[in-house]
Amino acid sequence: MEISTRTTMMLRTPPAVSVWLKAKRRERGMTQNELAQKAGVTQRLVSDFERGKVDIRVDTLCRLFIAVCAILRSGVVCHAG
């Protein structure tokens, strides 16, 4: 029997997470579209997430954080590269 190592987990994110992401994106002068391109998602997903309108997959949230951290080089939430 084969067990998949890839599971899709949805994460109901606290509002503070989307507020933080939006603030950091703006702090760096990035548009939602620029963040979306760096994270490999759509601009609409970034917009909906920042407004708290969608639940988000854990892997997608990680890609958004990595994209922001790569810009910030801060390591506040994650270390990219």
Buried (B, 14 or more C-beta within 10 A) or exposed (E): EEEEEEEEEEBEBEEEBBEBBBEBBEEEEBEBEBBBBBBEBEBEBBBBBBEEEBEBBEEBBBBBBBBBBBBBEEEEBBEBE
